Amino acid sequence: MRRYRFSAILACWLFSLFSLGASASPSVAFETTLGSFTVELNSEQAPVTVKNFLRYVEDGSYVGSIFHRVIPGFMVQGGGFSTQMERLKTYPPIANEASNGLLNQTGTIAMARTQDPNSATRQFFINLVDNDFLNYGERPPGYAVFGRVTSGIDVIQKIGQQKTGVRNYMKDVPVEPIIITRVFVVPEKDTTATTPPAQ
């Protein structure tokens, strides 16, 4: 009986370790009107940011939002506005994790914010080039990177090449809306998926 109890406890402990390890880098797939891409999140170095980001993924509120700010040679920004340029509802802002050691390099995803360091909510951006001046220490307090694009970087570059203009007093808005049509956490066994499993 004692041996069985010990085995059960050991099994639970090993399962917990496996689960923690497996969820350290969840991947999220995006489908947009210009194509699909996948980002791998870094829960280990940006736990607060990743938890916050996944909250919006799981509540479905990124679906129907747009990439509202596109600047060639810099970055593409989205997640915060509807196709009508209405600001979407947010959860409370989070602490800035820019000092986590992750850098604003080509293909990384980071949180957008106001001049208040701890004001990030739902808007994110993906770096089209190495933007060292956005890193912690270069431009205190920096912009928090929390993952990287693992597939579909060509789609991100394509988004970055779209024609932009002024809309609702905002500059750099794509003339043709770039809409997020689907977003989901990729099953752990298939981190390269760009579409959900068949029903």
CYANA upper distance limits for C-alpha pairs under 8 A (distance plus 0.5 A):
  1 MET  CA      5 ARG  CA      6.73
  2 ARG  CA      6 PHE  CA      6.71
  3 ARG  CA      7 SER  CA      6.69
  4 TYR  CA      8 ALA  CA      6.67
  5 ARG  CA      9 ILE  CA      6.74
  6 PHE  CA     10 LEU  CA      6.60
  7 SER  CA     11 ALA  CA      6.55
  8 ALA  CA     12 CYS  CA      6.74
  9 ILE  CA     13 TRP  CA      6.68
 10 LEU  CA     14 LEU  CA      6.64
 11 ALA  CA     15 PHE  CA      6.57
 12 CYS  CA     16 SER  CA      6.66
 13 TRP  CA     17 LEU  CA      6.84
 14 LEU  CA     18 PHE  CA      6.67
 15 PHE  CA     19 SER  CA      6.54
 16 SER  CA     20 LEU  CA      6.64
 17 LEU  CA     21 GLY  CA      6.67
 18 PHE  CA     22 ALA  CA      6.48
 19 SER  CA     23 SER  CA      6.64
 20 LEU  CA     24 ALA  CA      6.72
 22 ALA  CA     26 PRO  CA      8.30
 22 ALA  CA    188 GLU  CA      7.90
 23 SER  CA     43 SER  CA      8.25
 24 ALA  CA     42 ASN  CA      7.03
 24 ALA  CA     43 SER  CA      5.59
 24 ALA  CA     44 GLU  CA      6.38
 25 SER  CA     40 GLU  CA      6.59
 25 SER  CA     41 LEU  CA      5.67
 25 SER  CA     42 ASN  CA      5.63
 25 SER  CA     43 SER  CA      6.37
 25 SER  CA     44 GLU  CA      8.16
 26 PRO  CA     40 GLU  CA      6.40
 26 PRO  CA     41 LEU  CA      5.99
 26 PRO  CA     42 ASN  CA      7.95
 26 PRO  CA     43 SER  CA      8.15
 26 PRO  CA    185 VAL  CA      7.65
 26 PRO  CA    186 VAL  CA      7.84
 26 PRO  CA    188 GLU  CA      7.81
 27 SER  CA     38 THR  CA      7.23
 27 SER  CA     39 VAL  CA      6.03
 27 SER  CA     40 GLU  CA      4.73
 27 SER  CA     41 LEU  CA      6.36
 27 SER  CA    185 VAL  CA      6.37
 27 SER  CA    186 VAL  CA      5.94
 27 SER  CA    188 GLU  CA      8.44
 27 SER  CA    191 THR  CA      6.70
 28 VAL  CA     38 THR  CA      6.13
 28 VAL  CA     39 VAL  CA      5.89
 28 VAL  CA     40 GLU  CA      6.97
 28 VAL  CA     41 LEU  CA      8.12
 28 VAL  CA    183 VAL  CA      7.43
 28 VAL  CA    184 PHE  CA      6.08
 28 VAL  CA    185 VAL  CA      4.88
 28 VAL  CA    186 VAL  CA      5.98
 29 ALA  CA     36 SER  CA      7.78
 29 ALA  CA     37 PHE  CA      6.42
 29 ALA  CA     38 THR  CA      4.76
 29 ALA  CA     39 VAL  CA      6.95
 29 ALA  CA    183 VAL  CA      6.05
 29 ALA  CA    184 PHE  CA      6.03
 29 ALA  CA    185 VAL  CA      6.83
 29 ALA  CA    186 VAL  CA      6.80
 29 ALA  CA    193 ALA  CA      7.71
 29 ALA  CA    194 THR  CA      6.06
 29 ALA  CA    195 THR  CA      8.00
 30 PHE  CA     36 SER  CA      6.01
 30 PHE  CA     37 PHE  CA      5.91
 30 PHE  CA     38 THR  CA      6.55
 30 PHE  CA    180 ILE  CA      7.36
 30 PHE  CA    181 THR  CA      8.21
 30 PHE  CA    182 ARG  CA      6.37
 30 PHE  CA    183 VAL  CA      5.01
 30 PHE  CA    184 PHE  CA      7.41
 30 PHE  CA    194 THR  CA      7.64
 31 GLU  CA     35 GLY  CA      6.45
 31 GLU  CA     36 SER  CA      4.84
 31 GLU  CA     37 PHE  CA      7.21
 31 GLU  CA    180 ILE  CA      6.42
 31 GLU  CA    181 THR  CA      6.04
 31 GLU  CA    182 ARG  CA      5.49
 31 GLU  CA    183 VAL  CA      6.75
 31 GLU  CA    194 THR  CA      7.87
 31 GLU  CA    195 THR  CA      8.45
 32 THR  CA     36 SER  CA      6.37
 32 THR  CA    178 ILE  CA      7.20
 32 THR  CA    179 ILE  CA      5.89
 32 THR  CA    180 ILE  CA      4.85
 32 THR  CA    181 THR  CA      5.70
 32 THR  CA    182 ARG  CA      7.50
 33 THR  CA    178 ILE  CA      6.26
 33 THR  CA    179 ILE  CA      6.02
 33 THR  CA    180 ILE  CA      7.29
 33 THR  CA    181 THR  CA      7.42
 34 LEU  CA    155 VAL  CA      7.21
 34 LEU  CA    158 LYS  CA      8.15
 34 LEU  CA    159 ILE  CA      7.62
 34 LEU  CA    178 ILE  CA      7.25
 35 GLY  CA    152 GLY  CA      8.37
 35 GLY  CA    155 VAL  CA      6.33
 36 SER  CA    152 GLY  CA      6.54
 36 SER  CA    155 VAL  CA      7.14
 36 SER  CA    194 THR  CA      6.93
 37 PHE  CA    149 VAL  CA      7.66
 37 PHE  CA    150 THR  CA      8.20
 37 PHE  CA    151 SER  CA      5.94
 37 PHE  CA    152 GLY  CA      4.58
 37 PHE  CA    153 ILE  CA      7.22
 37 PHE  CA    155 VAL  CA      7.18
 37 PHE  CA    156 ILE  CA      8.06
 37 PHE  CA    194 THR  CA      7.35
 38 THR  CA    149 VAL  CA      6.22
 38 THR  CA    150 THR  CA      6.23
 38 THR  CA    151 SER  CA      5.74
 38 THR  CA    152 GLY  CA      6.94
 38 THR  CA    192 THR  CA      7.75
 38 THR  CA    193 ALA  CA      8.40
 38 THR  CA    194 THR  CA      7.34
 39 VAL  CA    109 ILE  CA      8.25
 39 VAL  CA    147 GLY  CA      7.00
 39 VAL  CA    148 ARG  CA      5.79
 39 VAL  CA    149 VAL  CA      4.70
 39 VAL  CA    150 THR  CA      6.02
 39 VAL  CA    151 SER  CA      7.74
 40 GLU  CA    147 GLY  CA      5.91
 40 GLU  CA    148 ARG  CA      5.97
 40 GLU  CA    149 VAL  CA      6.80
 40 GLU  CA    150 THR  CA      6.84
 41 LEU  CA     50 VAL  CA      7.06
 41 LEU  CA    146 PHE  CA      6.35
 41 LEU  CA    147 GLY  CA      4.63
 41 LEU  CA    148 ARG  CA      7.19
 42 ASN  CA     46 ALA  CA      6.36
 42 ASN  CA     47 PRO  CA      7.84
 42 ASN  CA     50 VAL  CA      7.46
 42 ASN  CA    146 PHE  CA      5.97
 42 ASN  CA    147 GLY  CA      5.72
 43 SER  CA     47 PRO  CA      4.98
 43 SER  CA     48 VAL  CA      8.42
 43 SER  CA     50 VAL  CA      6.26
 43 SER  CA     51 LYS  CA      8.20
 43 SER  CA    146 PHE  CA      8.07
 45 GLN  CA    100 ASN  CA      6.16
 45 GLN  CA    101 GLY  CA      8.09
 45 GLN  CA    102 LEU  CA      8.19
 45 GLN  CA    146 PHE  CA      7.95
 46 ALA  CA     50 VAL  CA      6.54
 46 ALA  CA     97 GLU  CA      6.81
 46 ALA  CA    100 ASN  CA      7.10
 46 ALA  CA    145 VAL  CA      8.12
 46 ALA  CA    146 PHE  CA      5.94
 47 PRO  CA     51 LYS  CA      6.55
 48 VAL  CA     52 ASN  CA      6.71
 48 VAL  CA     94 ILE  CA      7.80
 48 VAL  CA     95 ALA  CA      7.91
 48 VAL  CA     97 GLU  CA      8.13
 49 THR  CA     53 PHE  CA      6.59
 49 THR  CA     94 ILE  CA      7.74
 49 THR  CA     95 ALA  CA      8.45
 49 THR  CA     96 ASN  CA      8.48
 49 THR  CA     97 GLU  CA      7.66
 49 THR  CA    111 MET  CA      8.43
 49 THR  CA    144 ALA  CA      8.42
 49 THR  CA    146 PHE  CA      7.06
 50 VAL  CA     54 LEU  CA      6.55
 50 VAL  CA    146 PHE  CA      6.94
 51 LYS  CA     55 ARG  CA      6.79
 52 ASN  CA     56 TYR  CA      7.47
 52 ASN  CA     94 ILE  CA      8.12
 52 ASN  CA    121 THR  CA      8.20
 52 ASN  CA    122 ARG  CA      8.41
 53 PHE  CA     57 VAL  CA      6.97
 53 PHE  CA    122 ARG  CA      7.31
 54 LEU  CA     58 GLU  CA      6.40
 55 ARG  CA     59 ASP  CA      6.63
 56 TYR  CA     60 GLY  CA      6.78
 56 TYR  CA     61 SER  CA      6.27
 56 TYR  CA     62 TYR  CA      6.84
 56 TYR  CA    122 ARG  CA      7.57
 57 VAL  CA     61 SER  CA      7.25
 57 VAL  CA     62 TYR  CA      6.69
 57 VAL  CA    183 VAL  CA      6.97
 57 VAL  CA    184 PHE  CA      6.87
 57 VAL  CA    185 VAL  CA      8.10
 58 GLU  CA    184 PHE  CA      7.69
 58 GLU  CA    185 VAL  CA      8.44
 60 GLY  CA    183 VAL  CA      8.08
 61 SER  CA     65 SER  CA      8.06
 62 TYR  CA     79 GLY  CA      6.22
 62 TYR  CA     80 GLY  CA      8.40
 62 TYR  CA    180 ILE  CA      7.34
 62 TYR  CA    182 ARG  CA      8.44
 62 TYR  CA    183 VAL  CA      7.62
 63 VAL  CA    179 ILE  CA      8.44
 63 VAL  CA    180 ILE  CA      5.87
 63 VAL  CA    181 THR  CA      5.80
 63 VAL  CA    182 ARG  CA      5.97
 63 VAL  CA    183 VAL  CA      7.03
 64 GLY  CA     82 SER  CA      6.85
 64 GLY  CA     83 THR  CA      7.62
 64 GLY  CA    179 ILE  CA      6.46
 64 GLY  CA    180 ILE  CA      5.94
 64 GLY  CA    181 THR  CA      6.23
 64 GLY  CA    182 ARG  CA      8.45
 65 SER  CA     78 GLY  CA      7.85
 65 SER  CA     79 GLY  CA      5.97
 65 SER  CA     80 GLY  CA      7.05
 65 SER  CA     81 PHE  CA      5.94
 65 SER  CA     82 SER  CA      5.10
 65 SER  CA     83 THR  CA      6.87
 65 SER  CA    179 ILE  CA      6.36
 65 SER  CA    180 ILE  CA      6.15
 66 ILE  CA     78 GLY  CA      6.11
 66 ILE  CA     79 GLY  CA      6.50
 66 ILE  CA     80 GLY  CA      7.82
 66 ILE  CA     81 PHE  CA      6.51
 66 ILE  CA     82 SER  CA      6.55
 66 ILE  CA     83 THR  CA      6.69
 66 ILE  CA    177 PRO  CA      7.16
 66 ILE  CA    178 ILE  CA      5.93
 66 ILE  CA    179 ILE  CA      4.94
 66 ILE  CA    180 ILE  CA      6.34
 67 PHE  CA     76 VAL  CA      7.30
 67 PHE  CA     77 GLN  CA      5.95
 67 PHE  CA     78 GLY  CA      4.39
 67 PHE  CA     79 GLY  CA      7.08
 67 PHE  CA     81 PHE  CA      8.43
 67 PHE  CA    173 VAL  CA      8.39
 67 PHE  CA    174 PRO  CA      8.15
 67 PHE  CA    177 PRO  CA      7.95
 67 PHE  CA    178 ILE  CA      6.10
 67 PHE  CA    179 ILE  CA      7.20
 67 PHE  CA    180 ILE  CA      8.34
 68 HIS  CA     77 GLN  CA      6.71
 68 HIS  CA     78 GLY  CA      6.01
 68 HIS  CA     80 GLY  CA      8.42
 68 HIS  CA     81 PHE  CA      7.39
 68 HIS  CA     85 MET  CA      8.43
 68 HIS  CA    172 ASP  CA      7.96
 68 HIS  CA    173 VAL  CA      5.55
 68 HIS  CA    174 PRO  CA      7.04
 68 HIS  CA    177 PRO  CA      8.36
 68 HIS  CA    178 ILE  CA      8.31
 69 ARG  CA     76 VAL  CA      6.39
 69 ARG  CA     77 GLN  CA      5.54
 69 ARG  CA     78 GLY  CA      7.26
 69 ARG  CA    171 LYS  CA      7.88
 69 ARG  CA    172 ASP  CA      5.65
 69 ARG  CA    173 VAL  CA      5.50
 69 ARG  CA    174 PRO  CA      7.53
 70 VAL  CA     75 MET  CA      6.83
 70 VAL  CA     76 VAL  CA      5.01
 70 VAL  CA     77 GLN  CA      6.78
 70 VAL  CA    159 ILE  CA      7.87
 70 VAL  CA    160 GLY  CA      6.24
 70 VAL  CA    162 GLN  CA      8.03
 70 VAL  CA    164 THR  CA      7.68
 70 VAL  CA    172 ASP  CA      5.98
 70 VAL  CA    173 VAL  CA      6.84
 70 VAL  CA    174 PRO  CA      7.19
 71 ILE  CA     75 MET  CA      6.11
 71 ILE  CA     76 VAL  CA      6.78
 71 ILE  CA    160 GLY  CA      6.82
 71 ILE  CA    172 ASP  CA      6.91
 72 PRO  CA    128 LEU  CA      8.00
 72 PRO  CA    160 GLY  CA      5.68
 72 PRO  CA    161 GLN  CA      6.53
 73 GLY  CA    128 LEU  CA      6.47
 73 GLY  CA    129 VAL  CA      6.73
 73 GLY  CA    160 GLY  CA      8.18
 74 PHE  CA    127 ASN  CA      6.75
 74 PHE  CA    128 LEU  CA      5.85
 74 PHE  CA    129 VAL  CA      6.47
 74 PHE  CA    131 ASN  CA      7.72
 75 MET  CA    125 PHE  CA      6.92
 75 MET  CA    126 ILE  CA      6.04
 75 MET  CA    127 ASN  CA      4.96
 75 MET  CA    128 LEU  CA      5.35
 75 MET  CA    129 VAL  CA      7.83
 75 MET  CA    160 GLY  CA      7.47
 76 VAL  CA    125 PHE  CA      5.93
 76 VAL  CA    126 ILE  CA      5.97
 76 VAL  CA    127 ASN  CA      7.31
 76 VAL  CA    128 LEU  CA      7.75
 76 VAL  CA    156 ILE  CA      8.18
 76 VAL  CA    159 ILE  CA      7.68
 76 VAL  CA    160 GLY  CA      6.55
 77 GLN  CA    112 ALA  CA      8.28
 77 GLN  CA    123 GLN  CA      7.58
 77 GLN  CA    124 PHE  CA      6.25
 77 GLN  CA    125 PHE  CA      4.59
 77 GLN  CA    126 ILE  CA      7.03
 78 GLY  CA    123 GLN  CA      6.19
 78 GLY  CA    124 PHE  CA      6.24
 78 GLY  CA    125 PHE  CA      6.78
 79 GLY  CA    122 ARG  CA      6.70
 79 GLY  CA    123 GLN  CA      5.35
 79 GLY  CA    124 PHE  CA      6.85
 80 GLY  CA     87 ARG  CA      6.52
 80 GLY  CA     88 LEU  CA      6.08
 80 GLY  CA    122 ARG  CA      6.56
 80 GLY  CA    123 GLN  CA      5.47
 81 PHE  CA     85 MET  CA      5.77
 81 PHE  CA     86 GLU  CA      5.82
 81 PHE  CA     87 ARG  CA      5.17
 81 PHE  CA     88 LEU  CA      5.94
 82 SER  CA     86 GLU  CA      5.71
 82 SER  CA     87 ARG  CA      7.15
 82 SER  CA     88 LEU  CA      7.19
 83 THR  CA    177 PRO  CA      7.25
 83 THR  CA    179 ILE  CA      7.84
 85 MET  CA    167 ARG  CA      8.50
 85 MET  CA    168 ASN  CA      7.70
 90 THR  CA    121 THR  CA      6.67
 90 THR  CA    122 ARG  CA      6.90
 91 TYR  CA    121 THR  CA      6.96
 91 TYR  CA    122 ARG  CA      8.32
 92 PRO  CA    121 THR  CA      7.12
 93 PRO  CA    118 ASN  CA      7.09
 93 PRO  CA    119 SER  CA      5.52
 93 PRO  CA    120 ALA  CA      5.73
 93 PRO  CA    121 THR  CA      5.24
 94 ILE  CA    118 ASN  CA      6.26
 94 ILE  CA    119 SER  CA      6.80
 94 ILE  CA    120 ALA  CA      6.28
 94 ILE  CA    121 THR  CA      6.97
 95 ALA  CA    117 PRO  CA      8.12
 95 ALA  CA    118 ASN  CA      5.22
 95 ALA  CA    119 SER  CA      7.87
 95 ALA  CA    120 ALA  CA      8.10
 96 ASN  CA    117 PRO  CA      6.47
 96 ASN  CA    118 ASN  CA      5.56
 96 ASN  CA    119 SER  CA      8.27
 96 ASN  CA    120 ALA  CA      7.90
 96 ASN  CA    143 TYR  CA      7.92
 96 ASN  CA    144 ALA  CA      6.72
 97 GLU  CA    143 TYR  CA      8.28
 97 GLU  CA    144 ALA  CA      5.66
 97 GLU  CA    145 VAL  CA      8.27
 98 ALA  CA    102 LEU  CA      7.91
 98 ALA  CA    135 ASN  CA      7.50
 98 ALA  CA    136 TYR  CA      6.04
 98 ALA  CA    141 PRO  CA      7.39
 98 ALA  CA    142 GLY  CA      5.91
 98 ALA  CA    143 TYR  CA      5.68
 98 ALA  CA    144 ALA  CA      4.24
 98 ALA  CA    145 VAL  CA      6.95
 99 SER  CA    136 TYR  CA      6.02
 99 SER  CA    141 PRO  CA      8.36
 99 SER  CA    142 GLY  CA      8.05
 99 SER  CA    144 ALA  CA      7.88
100 ASN  CA    144 ALA  CA      8.19
102 LEU  CA    144 ALA  CA      8.17
102 LEU  CA    145 VAL  CA      6.22
102 LEU  CA    146 PHE  CA      7.76
103 LEU  CA    108 THR  CA      8.37
103 LEU  CA    132 ASP  CA      7.77
103 LEU  CA    135 ASN  CA      6.39
103 LEU  CA    145 VAL  CA      6.85
104 ASN  CA    108 THR  CA      6.60
104 ASN  CA    109 ILE  CA      8.24
104 ASN  CA    110 ALA  CA      7.89
104 ASN  CA    127 ASN  CA      7.09
104 ASN  CA    130 ASP  CA      6.55
104 ASN  CA    131 ASN  CA      5.90
104 ASN  CA    132 ASP  CA      6.59
104 ASN  CA    134 LEU  CA      6.94
104 ASN  CA    135 ASN  CA      6.56
104 ASN  CA    143 TYR  CA      8.32
104 ASN  CA    145 VAL  CA      6.78
105 GLN  CA    127 ASN  CA      6.87
105 GLN  CA    129 VAL  CA      6.70
105 GLN  CA    130 ASP  CA      4.53
105 GLN  CA    131 ASN  CA      6.48
105 GLN  CA    132 ASP  CA      7.69
106 THR  CA    126 ILE  CA      8.42
106 THR  CA    127 ASN  CA      5.65
106 THR  CA    128 LEU  CA      5.72
106 THR  CA    129 VAL  CA      4.77
106 THR  CA    130 ASP  CA      5.33
106 THR  CA    131 ASN  CA      8.11
107 GLY  CA    126 ILE  CA      6.57
107 GLY  CA    127 ASN  CA      5.84
107 GLY  CA    128 LEU  CA      6.58
107 GLY  CA    129 VAL  CA      7.80
107 GLY  CA    148 ARG  CA      6.16
107 GLY  CA    149 VAL  CA      5.79
107 GLY  CA    153 ILE  CA      7.31
108 THR  CA    126 ILE  CA      6.12
108 THR  CA    127 ASN  CA      6.14
108 THR  CA    145 VAL  CA      7.21
108 THR  CA    146 PHE  CA      8.17
108 THR  CA    147 GLY  CA      6.26
108 THR  CA    148 ARG  CA      4.48
108 THR  CA    149 VAL  CA      6.53
109 ILE  CA    124 PHE  CA      7.35
109 ILE  CA    125 PHE  CA      6.17
109 ILE  CA    126 ILE  CA      4.91
109 ILE  CA    127 ASN  CA      7.05
109 ILE  CA    145 VAL  CA      6.22
109 ILE  CA    146 PHE  CA      6.64
109 ILE  CA    147 GLY  CA      5.81
109 ILE  CA    148 ARG  CA      5.91
109 ILE  CA    149 VAL  CA      7.68
110 ALA  CA    124 PHE  CA      6.13
110 ALA  CA    125 PHE  CA      5.95
110 ALA  CA    126 ILE  CA      6.86
110 ALA  CA    127 ASN  CA      8.43
110 ALA  CA    143 TYR  CA      7.07
110 ALA  CA    144 ALA  CA      5.80
110 ALA  CA    145 VAL  CA      4.49
110 ALA  CA    146 PHE  CA      6.22
110 ALA  CA    147 GLY  CA      7.70
111 MET  CA    120 ALA  CA      6.71
111 MET  CA    121 THR  CA      8.37
111 MET  CA    122 ARG  CA      8.19
111 MET  CA    123 GLN  CA      6.74
111 MET  CA    124 PHE  CA      4.91
111 MET  CA    125 PHE  CA      6.70
111 MET  CA    143 TYR  CA      6.89
111 MET  CA    144 ALA  CA      6.15
111 MET  CA    145 VAL  CA      7.14
111 MET  CA    146 PHE  CA      8.32
112 ALA  CA    120 ALA  CA      6.45
112 ALA  CA    121 THR  CA      8.46
112 ALA  CA    122 ARG  CA      8.50
112 ALA  CA    123 GLN  CA      5.93
112 ALA  CA    124 PHE  CA      5.59
112 ALA  CA    125 PHE  CA      6.80
112 ALA  CA    143 TYR  CA      7.58
113 ARG  CA    117 PRO  CA      7.50
113 ARG  CA    118 ASN  CA      8.09
113 ARG  CA    119 SER  CA      5.94
113 ARG  CA    120 ALA  CA      5.04
113 ARG  CA    121 THR  CA      8.00
113 ARG  CA    123 GLN  CA      8.06
113 ARG  CA    143 TYR  CA      8.33
114 THR  CA    119 SER  CA      6.58
114 THR  CA    120 ALA  CA      7.81
115 GLN  CA    119 SER  CA      8.39
117 PRO  CA    141 PRO  CA      6.95
117 PRO  CA    142 GLY  CA      8.35
126 ILE  CA    156 ILE  CA      8.29
127 ASN  CA    131 ASN  CA      7.49
128 LEU  CA    156 ILE  CA      8.06
128 LEU  CA    157 GLN  CA      7.21
128 LEU  CA    160 GLY  CA      7.81
131 ASN  CA    135 ASN  CA      8.00
132 ASP  CA    138 GLU  CA      7.50
133 PHE  CA    138 GLU  CA      5.78
133 PHE  CA    139 ARG  CA      6.21
134 LEU  CA    138 GLU  CA      7.12
134 LEU  CA    139 ARG  CA      6.24
134 LEU  CA    142 GLY  CA      5.78
134 LEU  CA    143 TYR  CA      6.19
135 ASN  CA    139 ARG  CA      6.66
135 ASN  CA    140 PRO  CA      8.08
135 ASN  CA    141 PRO  CA      8.40
135 ASN  CA    142 GLY  CA      5.30
135 ASN  CA    143 TYR  CA      6.58
135 ASN  CA    144 ALA  CA      8.33
136 TYR  CA    140 PRO  CA      5.90
136 TYR  CA    141 PRO  CA      5.90
136 TYR  CA    142 GLY  CA      4.55
136 TYR  CA    143 TYR  CA      7.30
137 GLY  CA    141 PRO  CA      7.25
137 GLY  CA    142 GLY  CA      7.35
138 GLU  CA    142 GLY  CA      7.72
149 VAL  CA    153 ILE  CA      6.89
150 THR  CA    192 THR  CA      8.41
151 SER  CA    192 THR  CA      7.64
152 GLY  CA    156 ILE  CA      7.29
153 ILE  CA    157 GLN  CA      6.77
154 ASP  CA    158 LYS  CA      6.59
155 VAL  CA    159 ILE  CA      6.70
156 ILE  CA    160 GLY  CA      6.79
157 GLN  CA    161 GLN  CA      7.02
158 LYS  CA    162 GLN  CA      7.35
159 ILE  CA    178 ILE  CA      8.17
162 GLN  CA    174 PRO  CA      6.74
162 GLN  CA    175 VAL  CA      8.31
163 LYS  CA    174 PRO  CA      6.22
163 LYS  CA    175 VAL  CA      6.47
163 LYS  CA    176 GLU  CA      8.26
164 THR  CA    171 LYS  CA      8.28
164 THR  CA    172 ASP  CA      5.57
164 THR  CA    173 VAL  CA      5.49
164 THR  CA    174 PRO  CA      4.56
164 THR  CA    175 VAL  CA      5.55
165 GLY  CA    171 LYS  CA      6.49
165 GLY  CA    172 ASP  CA      5.88
165 GLY  CA    173 VAL  CA      5.83
165 GLY  CA    174 PRO  CA      6.80
165 GLY  CA    175 VAL  CA      6.50
166 VAL  CA    170 MET  CA      5.87
166 VAL  CA    171 LYS  CA      5.01
166 VAL  CA    172 ASP  CA      6.82
166 VAL  CA    173 VAL  CA      6.49
167 ARG  CA    171 LYS  CA      7.19
167 ARG  CA    173 VAL  CA      6.93
174 PRO  CA    178 ILE  CA      7.64
184 PHE  CA    196 PRO  CA      8.00
186 VAL  CA    190 ASP  CA      7.21
186 VAL  CA    191 THR  CA      6.27
186 VAL  CA    192 THR  CA      8.23
186 VAL  CA    193 ALA  CA      6.94
186 VAL  CA    194 THR  CA      8.39
186 VAL  CA    196 PRO  CA      7.98
187 PRO  CA    191 THR  CA      7.04
